[in-house]
Amino acid sequence: MMDVVWSDEALQVLDYLLEKWTIKEIENFEIRFDKLILRLQIHKEICPKSKLLNYRKCFIDKNNSLIYQDVNNMIFLVAIIDNKSSHSY
């Protein structure tokens, strides 16, 4: 399986979610996120390309998406973004 590497930005967003969300919300997010990561490790290009070169954007849930990149056969988690906000991704 491919290794998964977290960017500082992705880790900061995860920390923020852990502070602001309920235990139930975190558990639901974790289940969806883990399933997505497992799928990416098998099929790294299942998510569509983002607006930025070499990034891909995956829908996690109605509120969040994952921005990632395949770097040297590793999945590099660039960011977790709020779907309601405007991002350059």
mmCIF file as gemmi writes it, N, C-alpha and C atoms, coordinates in Angstrom:
data_model
loop_
_atom_site.group_PDB
_atom_site.id
_atom_site.type_symbol
_atom_site.label_atom_id
_atom_site.label_alt_id
_atom_site.label_comp_id
_atom_site.label_asym_id
_atom_site.label_entity_id
_atom_site.label_seq_id
_atom_site.pdbx_PDB_ins_code
_atom_site.Cartn_x
_atom_site.Cartn_y
_atom_site.Cartn_z
_atom_site.occupancy
_atom_site.B_iso_or_equiv
_atom_site.pdbx_formal_charge
_atom_site.auth_seq_id
_atom_site.auth_asym_id
_atom_site.pdbx_PDB_model_num
ATOM 1 N N . MET Axp A 1 ? 0.836 -1.192 0 1 0 ? 1 A 1
ATOM 2 C CA . MET Axp A 1 ? 0 0 0 1 0 ? 1 A 1
ATOM 3 C C . MET Axp A 1 ? 0.872 1.244 0 1 0 ? 1 A 1
ATOM 4 N N . MET Axp A 2 ? 0.317 2.28 -0.576 1 0 ? 2 A 1
ATOM 5 C CA . MET Axp A 2 ? 1.041 3.547 -0.642 1 0 ? 2 A 1
ATOM 6 C C . MET Axp A 2 ? 1.069 4.208 0.73 1 0 ? 2 A 1
ATOM 7 N N . ASP Axp A 3 ? 2.19 4.852 1.029 1 0 ? 3 A 1
ATOM 8 C CA . ASP Axp A 3 ? 2.285 5.629 2.264 1 0 ? 3 A 1
ATOM 9 C C . ASP Axp A 3 ? 1.454 6.897 2.139 1 0 ? 3 A 1
ATOM 10 N N . VAL Axp A 4 ? 0.967 7.384 3.271 1 0 ? 4 A 1
ATOM 11 C CA . VAL Axp A 4 ? 0.199 8.619 3.33 1 0 ? 4 A 1
ATOM 12 C C . VAL Axp A 4 ? 0.988 9.609 4.169 1 0 ? 4 A 1
ATOM 13 N N . VAL Axp A 5 ? 1.202 10.803 3.619 1 0 ? 5 A 1
ATOM 14 C CA . VAL Axp A 5 ? 1.951 11.851 4.304 1 0 ? 5 A 1
ATOM 15 C C . VAL Axp A 5 ? 1.043 13.066 4.449 1 0 ? 5 A 1
ATOM 16 N N . TRP Axp A 6 ? 1.007 13.618 5.653 1 0 ? 6 A 1
ATOM 17 C CA . TRP Axp A 6 ? 0.165 14.778 5.959 1 0 ? 6 A 1
ATOM 18 C C . TRP Axp A 6 ? 0.969 16.067 5.867 1 0 ? 6 A 1
ATOM 19 N N . SER Axp A 7 ? 0.406 17.08 5.223 1 0 ? 7 A 1
ATOM 20 C CA . SER Axp A 7 ? 1.021 18.406 5.237 1 0 ? 7 A 1
ATOM 21 C C . SER Axp A 7 ? 0.686 19.081 6.564 1 0 ? 7 A 1
ATOM 22 N N . ASP Axp A 8 ? 1.44 20.115 6.912 1 0 ? 8 A 1
ATOM 23 C CA . ASP Axp A 8 ? 1.142 20.886 8.121 1 0 ? 8 A 1
ATOM 24 C C . ASP Axp A 8 ? -0.25 21.5 8.043 1 0 ? 8 A 1
ATOM 25 N N . GLU Axp A 9 ? -0.629 21.98 6.861 1 0 ? 9 A 1
ATOM 26 C CA . GLU Axp A 9 ? -1.945 22.602 6.685 1 0 ? 9 A 1
ATOM 27 C C . GLU Axp A 9 ? -3.067 21.597 6.957 1 0 ? 9 A 1
ATOM 28 N N . ALA Axp A 10 ? -2.934 20.397 6.43 1 0 ? 10 A 1
ATOM 29 C CA . ALA Axp A 10 ? -3.964 19.371 6.648 1 0 ? 10 A 1
ATOM 30 C C . ALA Axp A 10 ? -4.056 19.004 8.125 1 0 ? 10 A 1
ATOM 31 N N . LEU Axp A 11 ? -2.911 18.906 8.795 1 0 ? 11 A 1
ATOM 32 C CA . LEU Axp A 11 ? -2.912 18.585 10.225 1 0 ? 11 A 1
ATOM 33 C C . LEU Axp A 11 ? -3.545 19.698 11.056 1 0 ? 11 A 1
ATOM 34 N N . GLN Axp A 12 ? -3.321 20.946 10.668 1 0 ? 12 A 1
ATOM 35 C CA . GLN Axp A 12 ? -3.911 22.076 11.387 1 0 ? 12 A 1
ATOM 36 C C . GLN Axp A 12 ? -5.428 22.056 11.275 1 0 ? 12 A 1
ATOM 37 N N . VAL Axp A 13 ? -5.933 21.759 10.099 1 0 ? 13 A 1
ATOM 38 C CA . VAL Axp A 13 ? -7.388 21.684 9.913 1 0 ? 13 A 1
ATOM 39 C C . VAL Axp A 13 ? -7.951 20.539 10.733 1 0 ? 13 A 1
ATOM 40 N N . LEU Axp A 14 ? -7.275 19.411 10.74 1 0 ? 14 A 1
ATOM 41 C CA . LEU Axp A 14 ? -7.726 18.27 11.53 1 0 ? 14 A 1
ATOM 42 C C . LEU Axp A 14 ? -7.765 18.632 13.017 1 0 ? 14 A 1
ATOM 43 N N . ASP Axp A 15 ? -6.751 19.31 13.511 1 0 ? 15 A 1
ATOM 44 C CA . ASP Axp A 15 ? -6.744 19.766 14.91 1 0 ? 15 A 1
ATOM 45 C C . ASP Axp A 15 ? -7.922 20.691 15.196 1 0 ? 15 A 1
ATOM 46 N N . TYR Axp A 16 ? -8.201 21.597 14.251 1 0 ? 16 A 1
ATOM 47 C CA . TYR Axp A 16 ? -9.323 22.522 14.409 1 0 ? 16 A 1
ATOM 48 C C . TYR Axp A 16 ? -10.64 21.754 14.512 1 0 ? 16 A 1
ATOM 49 N N . LEU Axp A 17 ? -10.826 20.768 13.636 1 0 ? 17 A 1
ATOM 50 C CA . LEU Axp A 17 ? -12.059 19.981 13.653 1 0 ? 17 A 1
ATOM 51 C C . LEU Axp A 17 ? -12.204 19.225 14.973 1 0 ? 17 A 1
ATOM 52 N N . LEU Axp A 18 ? -11.104 18.688 15.466 1 0 ? 18 A 1
ATOM 53 C CA . LEU Axp A 18 ? -11.142 17.956 16.738 1 0 ? 18 A 1
ATOM 54 C C . LEU Axp A 18 ? -11.551 18.855 17.903 1 0 ? 18 A 1
ATOM 55 N N . GLU Axp A 19 ? -11.191 20.125 17.83 1 0 ? 19 A 1
ATOM 56 C CA . GLU Axp A 19 ? -11.558 21.082 18.882 1 0 ? 19 A 1
ATOM 57 C C . GLU Axp A 19 ? -13.014 21.513 18.788 1 0 ? 19 A 1
ATOM 58 N N . LYS Axp A 20 ? -13.529 21.647 17.572 1 0 ? 20 A 1
ATOM 59 C CA . LYS Axp A 20 ? -14.84 22.263 17.36 1 0 ? 20 A 1
ATOM 60 C C . LYS Axp A 20 ? -15.999 21.279 17.227 1 0 ? 20 A 1
ATOM 61 N N . TRP Axp A 21 ? -15.709 20.06 16.826 1 0 ? 21 A 1
ATOM 62 C CA . TRP Axp A 21 ? -16.776 19.101 16.557 1 0 ? 21 A 1
ATOM 63 C C . TRP Axp A 21 ? -17.081 18.231 17.764 1 0 ? 21 A 1
ATOM 64 N N . THR Axp A 22 ? -18.271 17.634 17.733 1 0 ? 22 A 1
ATOM 65 C CA . THR Axp A 22 ? -18.652 16.682 18.772 1 0 ? 22 A 1
ATOM 66 C C . THR Axp A 22 ? -17.962 15.338 18.511 1 0 ? 22 A 1
ATOM 67 N N . ILE Axp A 23 ? -17.962 14.484 19.5 1 0 ? 23 A 1
ATOM 68 C CA . ILE Axp A 23 ? -17.368 13.151 19.359 1 0 ? 23 A 1
ATOM 69 C C . ILE Axp A 23 ? -18.049 12.39 18.221 1 0 ? 23 A 1
ATOM 70 N N . LYS Axp A 24 ? -19.36 12.47 18.134 1 0 ? 24 A 1
ATOM 71 C CA . LYS Axp A 24 ? -20.11 11.77 17.086 1 0 ? 24 A 1
ATOM 72 C C . LYS Axp A 24 ? -19.713 12.278 15.699 1 0 ? 24 A 1
ATOM 73 N N . GLU Axp A 25 ? -19.587 13.597 15.545 1 0 ? 25 A 1
ATOM 74 C CA . GLU Axp A 25 ? -19.179 14.168 14.254 1 0 ? 25 A 1
ATOM 75 C C . GLU Axp A 25 ? -17.773 13.703 13.879 1 0 ? 25 A 1
ATOM 76 N N . ILE Axp A 26 ? -16.892 13.677 14.851 1 0 ? 26 A 1
ATOM 77 C CA . ILE Axp A 26 ? -15.518 13.236 14.607 1 0 ? 26 A 1
ATOM 78 C C . ILE Axp A 26 ? -15.489 11.766 14.21 1 0 ? 26 A 1
ATOM 79 N N . GLU Axp A 27 ? -16.245 10.937 14.901 1 0 ? 27 A 1
ATOM 80 C CA . GLU Axp A 27 ? -16.287 9.503 14.567 1 0 ? 27 A 1
ATOM 81 C C . GLU Axp A 27 ? -16.812 9.281 13.156 1 0 ? 27 A 1
ATOM 82 N N . ASN Axp A 28 ? -17.877 9.982 12.778 1 0 ? 28 A 1
ATOM 83 C CA . ASN Axp A 28 ? -18.432 9.855 11.426 1 0 ? 28 A 1
ATOM 84 C C . ASN Axp A 28 ? -17.431 10.311 10.376 1 0 ? 28 A 1
ATOM 85 N N . PHE Axp A 29 ? -16.772 11.428 10.641 1 0 ? 29 A 1
ATOM 86 C CA . PHE Axp A 29 ? -15.76 11.944 9.719 1 0 ? 29 A 1
ATOM 87 C C . PHE Axp A 29 ? -14.615 10.948 9.574 1 0 ? 29 A 1
ATOM 88 N N . GLU Axp A 30 ? -14.166 10.412 10.683 1 0 ? 30 A 1
ATOM 89 C CA . GLU Axp A 30 ? -13.047 9.468 10.673 1 0 ? 30 A 1
ATOM 90 C C . GLU Axp A 30 ? -13.373 8.225 9.839 1 0 ? 30 A 1
ATOM 91 N N . ILE Axp A 31 ? -14.572 7.721 9.958 1 0 ? 31 A 1
ATOM 92 C CA . ILE Axp A 31 ? -14.985 6.55 9.178 1 0 ? 31 A 1
ATOM 93 C C . ILE Axp A 31 ? -14.941 6.862 7.684 1 0 ? 31 A 1
ATOM 94 N N . ARG Axp A 32 ? -15.547 7.975 7.29 1 0 ? 32 A 1
ATOM 95 C CA . ARG Axp A 32 ? -15.562 8.361 5.871 1 0 ? 32 A 1
ATOM 96 C C . ARG Axp A 32 ? -14.142 8.638 5.36 1 0 ? 32 A 1
ATOM 97 N N . PHE Axp A 33 ? -13.358 9.343 6.171 1 0 ? 33 A 1
ATOM 98 C CA . PHE Axp A 33 ? -11.996 9.698 5.777 1 0 ? 33 A 1
ATOM 99 C C . PHE Axp A 33 ? -11.132 8.444 5.611 1 0 ? 33 A 1
ATOM 100 N N . ASP Axp A 34 ? -11.198 7.541 6.555 1 0 ? 34 A 1
ATOM 101 C CA . ASP Axp A 34 ? -10.403 6.306 6.487 1 0 ? 34 A 1
ATOM 102 C C . ASP Axp A 34 ? -10.768 5.466 5.266 1 0 ? 34 A 1
ATOM 103 N N . LYS Axp A 35 ? -12.057 5.384 4.951 1 0 ? 35 A 1
ATOM 104 C CA . LYS Axp A 35 ? -12.49 4.638 3.758 1 0 ? 35 A 1
ATOM 105 C C . LYS Axp A 35 ? -11.933 5.282 2.487 1 0 ? 35 A 1
ATOM 106 N N . LEU Axp A 36 ? -11.957 6.616 2.461 1 0 ? 36 A 1
ATOM 107 C CA . LEU Axp A 36 ? -11.417 7.333 1.303 1 0 ? 36 A 1
ATOM 108 C C . LEU Axp A 36 ? -9.925 7.065 1.146 1 0 ? 36 A 1
ATOM 109 N N . ILE Axp A 37 ? -9.184 7.125 2.236 1 0 ? 37 A 1
ATOM 110 C CA . ILE Axp A 37 ? -7.735 6.889 2.179 1 0 ? 37 A 1
ATOM 111 C C . ILE Axp A 37 ? -7.438 5.47 1.694 1 0 ? 37 A 1
ATOM 112 N N . LEU Axp A 38 ? -8.188 4.504 2.173 1 0 ? 38 A 1
ATOM 113 C CA . LEU Axp A 38 ? -7.996 3.117 1.701 1 0 ? 38 A 1
ATOM 114 C C . LEU Axp A 38 ? -8.238 3.01 0.198 1 0 ? 38 A 1
ATOM 115 N N . ARG Axp A 39 ? -9.276 3.668 -0.292 1 0 ? 39 A 1
ATOM 116 C CA . ARG Axp A 39 ? -9.55 3.65 -1.738 1 0 ? 39 A 1
ATOM 117 C C . ARG Axp A 39 ? -8.428 4.334 -2.506 1 0 ? 39 A 1
ATOM 118 N N . LEU Axp A 40 ? -7.921 5.449 -1.98 1 0 ? 40 A 1
ATOM 119 C CA . LEU Axp A 40 ? -6.833 6.162 -2.657 1 0 ? 40 A 1
ATOM 120 C C . LEU Axp A 40 ? -5.554 5.334 -2.704 1 0 ? 40 A 1
ATOM 121 N N . GLN Axp A 41 ? -5.303 4.564 -1.671 1 0 ? 41 A 1
ATOM 122 C CA . GLN Axp A 41 ? -4.104 3.736 -1.655 1 0 ? 41 A 1
ATOM 123 C C . GLN Axp A 41 ? -4.145 2.653 -2.733 1 0 ? 41 A 1
ATOM 124 N N . ILE Axp A 42 ? -5.337 2.262 -3.129 1 0 ? 42 A 1
ATOM 125 C CA . ILE Axp A 42 ? -5.496 1.256 -4.176 1 0 ? 42 A 1
ATOM 126 C C . ILE Axp A 42 ? -5.608 1.903 -5.555 1 0 ? 42 A 1
ATOM 127 N N . HIS Axp A 43 ? -6.37 2.984 -5.63 1 0 ? 43 A 1
ATOM 128 C CA . HIS Axp A 43 ? -6.63 3.691 -6.898 1 0 ? 43 A 1
ATOM 129 C C . HIS Axp A 43 ? -6.36 5.172 -6.687 1 0 ? 43 A 1
ATOM 130 N N . LYS Axp A 44 ? -5.112 5.563 -6.797 1 0 ? 44 A 1
ATOM 131 C CA . LYS Axp A 44 ? -4.722 6.921 -6.429 1 0 ? 44 A 1
ATOM 132 C C . LYS Axp A 44 ? -5.318 8.021 -7.301 1 0 ? 44 A 1
ATOM 133 N N . GLU Axp A 45 ? -5.9 7.67 -8.427 1 0 ? 45 A 1
ATOM 134 C CA . GLU Axp A 45 ? -6.441 8.69 -9.322 1 0 ? 45 A 1
ATOM 135 C C . GLU Axp A 45 ? -7.97 8.65 -9.411 1 0 ? 45 A 1
ATOM 136 N N . ILE Axp A 46 ? -8.632 8.12 -8.392 1 0 ? 46 A 1
ATOM 137 C CA . ILE Axp A 46 ? -10.096 8.011 -8.462 1 0 ? 46 A 1
ATOM 138 C C . ILE Axp A 46 ? -10.793 9.358 -8.337 1 0 ? 46 A 1
ATOM 139 N N . CYS Axp A 47 ? -10.136 10.326 -7.757 1 0 ? 47 A 1
ATOM 140 C CA . CYS Axp A 47 ? -10.759 11.64 -7.583 1 0 ? 47 A 1
ATOM 141 C C . CYS Axp A 47 ? -10.354 12.556 -8.732 1 0 ? 47 A 1
ATOM 142 N N . PRO Axp A 48 ? -11.245 13.474 -9.091 1 0 ? 48 A 1
ATOM 143 C CA . PRO Axp A 48 ? -10.948 14.348 -10.229 1 0 ? 48 A 1
ATOM 144 C C . PRO Axp A 48 ? -9.815 15.327 -9.93 1 0 ? 48 A 1
ATOM 145 N N . LYS Axp A 49 ? -9.171 15.764 -10.986 1 0 ? 49 A 1
ATOM 146 C CA . LYS Axp A 49 ? -8.114 16.761 -10.846 1 0 ? 49 A 1
ATOM 147 C C . LYS Axp A 49 ? -8.731 18.055 -10.327 1 0 ? 49 A 1
ATOM 148 N N . SER Axp A 50 ? -7.982 18.753 -9.494 1 0 ? 50 A 1
ATOM 149 C CA . SER Axp A 50 ? -8.445 20.033 -8.994 1 0 ? 50 A 1
ATOM 150 C C . SER Axp A 50 ? -8.052 21.134 -9.982 1 0 ? 50 A 1
ATOM 151 N N . LYS Axp A 51 ? -8.381 22.372 -9.626 1 0 ? 51 A 1
ATOM 152 C CA . LYS Axp A 51 ? -8.053 23.507 -10.477 1 0 ? 51 A 1
ATOM 153 C C . LYS Axp A 51 ? -6.546 23.729 -10.565 1 0 ? 51 A 1
ATOM 154 N N . LEU Axp A 52 ? -5.816 23.286 -9.544 1 0 ? 52 A 1
ATOM 155 C CA . LEU Axp A 52 ? -4.369 23.471 -9.52 1 0 ? 52 A 1
ATOM 156 C C . LEU Axp A 52 ? -3.671 22.238 -10.079 1 0 ? 52 A 1
ATOM 157 N N . LEU Axp A 53 ? -2.629 22.458 -10.806 1 0 ? 53 A 1
ATOM 158 C CA . LEU Axp A 53 ? -1.868 21.402 -11.452 1 0 ? 53 A 1
ATOM 159 C C . LEU Axp A 53 ? -1.381 20.354 -10.447 1 0 ? 53 A 1
ATOM 160 N N . ASN Axp A 54 ? -1.539 19.108 -10.802 1 0 ? 54 A 1
ATOM 161 C CA . ASN Axp A 54 ? -1.045 17.953 -10.04 1 0 ? 54 A 1
ATOM 162 C C . ASN Axp A 54 ? -1.764 17.68 -8.721 1 0 ? 54 A 1
ATOM 163 N N . TYR Axp A 55 ? -2.829 18.381 -8.409 1 0 ? 55 A 1
ATOM 164 C CA . TYR Axp A 55 ? -3.625 18.095 -7.215 1 0 ? 55 A 1
ATOM 165 C C . TYR Axp A 55 ? -4.909 17.403 -7.641 1 0 ? 55 A 1
ATOM 166 N N . ARG Axp A 56 ? -5.468 16.655 -6.713 1 0 ? 56 A 1
ATOM 167 C CA . ARG Axp A 56 ? -6.774 16.036 -6.913 1 0 ? 56 A 1
ATOM 168 C C . ARG Axp A 56 ? -7.659 16.392 -5.736 1 0 ? 56 A 1
ATOM 169 N N . LYS Axp A 57 ? -8.951 16.445 -5.987 1 0 ? 57 A 1
ATOM 170 C CA . LYS Axp A 57 ? -9.907 16.869 -4.96 1 0 ? 57 A 1
ATOM 171 C C . LYS Axp A 57 ? -10.955 15.783 -4.766 1 0 ? 57 A 1
ATOM 172 N N . CYS Axp A 58 ? -11.084 15.315 -3.516 1 0 ? 58 A 1
ATOM 173 C CA . CYS Axp A 58 ? -12.037 14.265 -3.166 1 0 ? 58 A 1
ATOM 174 C C . CYS Axp A 58 ? -13.077 14.806 -2.197 1 0 ? 58 A 1
ATOM 175 N N . PHE Axp A 59 ? -14.294 14.494 -2.459 1 0 ? 59 A 1
ATOM 176 C CA . PHE Axp A 59 ? -15.402 14.807 -1.571 1 0 ? 59 A 1
ATOM 177 C C . PHE Axp A 59 ? -15.363 13.835 -0.397 1 0 ? 59 A 1
ATOM 178 N N . ILE Axp A 60 ? -15.281 14.373 0.841 1 0 ? 60 A 1
ATOM 179 C CA . ILE Axp A 60 ? -15.313 13.527 2.036 1 0 ? 60 A 1
ATOM 180 C C . ILE Axp A 60 ? -16.741 13.422 2.548 1 0 ? 60 A 1
ATOM 181 N N . ASP Axp A 61 ? -17.372 14.583 2.693 1 0 ? 61 A 1
ATOM 182 C CA . ASP Axp A 61 ? -18.772 14.659 3.102 1 0 ? 61 A 1
ATOM 183 C C . ASP Axp A 61 ? -19.326 15.992 2.604 1 0 ? 61 A 1
ATOM 184 N N . LYS Axp A 62 ? -20.558 16.32 2.971 1 0 ? 62 A 1
ATOM 185 C CA . LYS Axp A 62 ? -21.178 17.531 2.429 1 0 ? 62 A 1
ATOM 186 C C . LYS Axp A 62 ? -20.439 18.8 2.829 1 0 ? 62 A 1
ATOM 187 N N . ASN Axp A 63 ? -19.635 18.729 3.886 1 0 ? 63 A 1
ATOM 188 C CA . ASN Axp A 63 ? -18.933 19.91 4.365 1 0 ? 63 A 1
ATOM 189 C C . ASN Axp A 63 ? -17.459 19.977 3.995 1 0 ? 63 A 1
ATOM 190 N N . ASN Axp A 64 ? -16.838 18.859 3.703 1 0 ? 64 A 1
ATOM 191 C CA . ASN Axp A 64 ? -15.381 18.81 3.557 1 0 ? 64 A 1
ATOM 192 C C . ASN Axp A 64 ? -14.912 18.04 2.33 1 0 ? 64 A 1
ATOM 193 N N . SER Axp A 65 ? -13.793 18.507 1.8 1 0 ? 65 A 1
ATOM 194 C CA . SER Axp A 65 ? -13.119 17.804 0.713 1 0 ? 65 A 1
ATOM 195 C C . SER Axp A 65 ? -11.642 17.684 1.044 1 0 ? 65 A 1
ATOM 196 N N . LEU Axp A 66 ? -11.016 16.676 0.468 1 0 ? 66 A 1
ATOM 197 C CA . LEU Axp A 66 ? -9.595 16.433 0.647 1 0 ? 66 A 1
ATOM 198 C C . LEU Axp A 66 ? -8.872 16.832 -0.631 1 0 ? 66 A 1
ATOM 199 N N . ILE Axp A 67 ? -7.802 17.585 -0.476 1 0 ? 67 A 1
ATOM 200 C CA . ILE Axp A 67 ? -6.917 17.905 -1.585 1 0 ? 67 A 1
ATOM 201 C C . ILE Axp A 67 ? -5.66 17.066 -1.39 1 0 ? 67 A 1
ATOM 202 N N . TYR Axp A 68 ? -5.286 16.309 -2.414 1 0 ? 68 A 1
ATOM 203 C CA . TYR Axp A 68 ? -4.11 15.452 -2.287 1 0 ? 68 A 1
ATOM 204 C C . TYR Axp A 68 ? -3.32 15.435 -3.579 1 0 ? 68 A 1
ATOM 205 N N . GLN Axp A 69 ? -2.129 14.858 -3.481 1 0 ? 69 A 1
ATOM 206 C CA . GLN Axp A 69 ? -1.237 14.778 -4.623 1 0 ? 69 A 1
ATOM 207 C C . GLN Axp A 69 ? -0.466 13.46 -4.538 1 0 ? 69 A 1
ATOM 208 N N . ASP Axp A 70 ? -0.216 12.856 -5.67 1 0 ? 70 A 1
ATOM 209 C CA . ASP Axp A 70 ? 0.633 11.666 -5.729 1 0 ? 70 A 1
ATOM 210 C C . ASP Axp A 70 ? 2.064 12.149 -5.904 1 0 ? 70 A 1
ATOM 211 N N . VAL Axp A 71 ? 2.888 11.913 -4.881 1 0 ? 71 A 1
ATOM 212 C CA . VAL Axp A 71 ? 4.28 12.353 -4.913 1 0 ? 71 A 1
ATOM 213 C C . VAL Axp A 71 ? 5.179 11.139 -4.673 1 0 ? 71 A 1
ATOM 214 N N . ASN Axp A 72 ? 5.959 10.789 -5.684 1 0 ? 72 A 1
ATOM 215 C CA . ASN Axp A 72 ? 6.875 9.657 -5.57 1 0 ? 72 A 1
ATOM 216 C C . ASN Axp A 72 ? 6.202 8.411 -4.996 1 0 ? 72 A 1
ATOM 217 N N . ASN Axp A 73 ? 5.033 8.104 -5.536 1 0 ? 73 A 1
ATOM 218 C CA . ASN Axp A 73 ? 4.26 6.935 -5.132 1 0 ? 73 A 1
ATOM 219 C C . ASN Axp A 73 ? 3.806 6.983 -3.665 1 0 ? 73 A 1
ATOM 220 N N . MET Axp A 74 ? 3.611 8.214 -3.157 1 0 ? 74 A 1
ATOM 221 C CA . MET Axp A 74 ? 3.029 8.447 -1.835 1 0 ? 74 A 1
ATOM 222 C C . MET Axp A 74 ? 1.804 9.342 -2.025 1 0 ? 74 A 1
ATOM 223 N N . ILE Axp A 75 ? 0.845 9.198 -1.144 1 0 ? 75 A 1
ATOM 224 C CA . ILE Axp A 75 ? -0.31 10.089 -1.16 1 0 ? 75 A 1
ATOM 225 C C . ILE Axp A 75 ? 0.002 11.228 -0.198 1 0 ? 75 A 1
ATOM 226 N N . PHE Axp A 76 ? 0.162 12.433 -0.738 1 0 ? 76 A 1
ATOM 227 C CA . PHE Axp A 76 ? 0.482 13.606 0.068 1 0 ? 76 A 1
ATOM 228 C C . PHE Axp A 76 ? -0.806 14.392 0.3 1 0 ? 76 A 1
ATOM 229 N N . LEU Axp A 77 ? -1.263 14.425 1.551 1 0 ? 77 A 1
ATOM 230 C CA . LEU Axp A 77 ? -2.498 15.128 1.901 1 0 ? 77 A 1
ATOM 231 C C . LEU Axp A 77 ? -2.179 16.608 2.046 1 0 ? 77 A 1
ATOM 232 N N . VAL Axp A 78 ? -2.61 17.383 1.075 1 0 ? 78 A 1
ATOM 233 C CA . VAL Axp A 78 ? -2.287 18.806 1.015 1 0 ? 78 A 1
ATOM 234 C C . VAL Axp A 78 ? -3.154 19.605 1.968 1 0 ? 78 A 1
ATOM 235 N N . ALA Axp A 79 ? -4.476 19.384 1.912 1 0 ? 79 A 1
ATOM 236 C CA . ALA Axp A 79 ? -5.391 20.179 2.731 1 0 ? 79 A 1
ATOM 237 C C . ALA Axp A 79 ? -6.735 19.477 2.858 1 0 ? 79 A 1
ATOM 238 N N . ILE Axp A 80 ? -7.439 19.832 3.906 1 0 ? 80 A 1
ATOM 239 C CA . ILE Axp A 80 ? -8.855 19.49 4.068 1 0 ? 80 A 1
ATOM 240 C C . ILE Axp A 80 ? -9.572 20.821 4.021 1 0 ? 80 A 1
ATOM 241 N N . ILE Axp A 81 ? -10.494 20.968 3.081 1 0 ? 81 A 1
ATOM 242 C CA . ILE Axp A 81 ? -11.14 22.27 2.899 1 0 ? 81 A 1
ATOM 243 C C . ILE Axp A 81 ? -12.642 22.19 3.153 1 0 ? 81 A 1
ATOM 244 N N . ASP Axp A 82 ? -13.19 23.316 3.547 1 0 ? 82 A 1
ATOM 245 C CA . ASP Axp A 82 ? -14.628 23.473 3.735 1 0 ? 82 A 1
ATOM 246 C C . ASP Axp A 82 ? -15.249 23.673 2.36 1 0 ? 82 A 1
ATOM 247 N N . ASN Axp A 83 ? -16.225 22.867 1.997 1 0 ? 83 A 1
ATOM 248 C CA . ASN Axp A 83 ? -16.837 22.952 0.676 1 0 ? 83 A 1
ATOM 249 C C . ASN Axp A 83 ? -17.587 24.267 0.453 1 0 ? 83 A 1
ATOM 250 N N . LYS Axp A 84 ? -17.949 24.934 1.52 1 0 ? 84 A 1
ATOM 251 C CA . LYS Axp A 84 ? -18.698 26.187 1.385 1 0 ? 84 A 1
ATOM 252 C C . LYS Axp A 84 ? -17.797 27.402 1.19 1 0 ? 84 A 1
ATOM 253 N N . SER Axp A 85 ? -16.526 27.259 1.448 1 0 ? 85 A 1
ATOM 254 C CA . SER Axp A 85 ? -15.614 28.385 1.302 1 0 ? 85 A 1
ATOM 255 C C . SER Axp A 85 ? -15.009 28.394 -0.082 1 0 ? 85 A 1
ATOM 256 N N . SER Axp A 86 ? -14.464 29.541 -0.459 1 0 ? 86 A 1
ATOM 257 C CA . SER Axp A 86 ? -13.81 29.631 -1.775 1 0 ? 86 A 1
ATOM 258 C C . SER Axp A 86 ? -12.326 29.365 -1.595 1 0 ? 86 A 1
ATOM 259 N N . HIS Axp A 87 ? -11.84 28.386 -2.325 1 0 ? 87 A 1
ATOM 260 C CA . HIS Axp A 87 ? -10.434 28.011 -2.304 1 0 ? 87 A 1
ATOM 261 C C . HIS Axp A 87 ? -9.918 27.953 -3.723 1 0 ? 87 A 1
ATOM 262 N N . SER Axp A 88 ? -8.631 28.101 -3.857 1 0 ? 88 A 1
ATOM 263 C CA . SER Axp A 88 ? -8.022 28.023 -5.185 1 0 ? 88 A 1
ATOM 264 C C . SER Axp A 88 ? -7.87 26.585 -5.662 1 0 ? 88 A 1
ATOM 265 N N . TYR Axp A 89 ? -8.211 25.618 -4.796 1 0 ? 89 A 1
ATOM 266 C CA . TYR Axp A 89 ? -8.09 24.218 -5.173 1 0 ? 89 A 1
ATOM 267 C C . TYR Axp A 89 ? -9.238 23.83 -6.081 1 0 ? 89 A 1
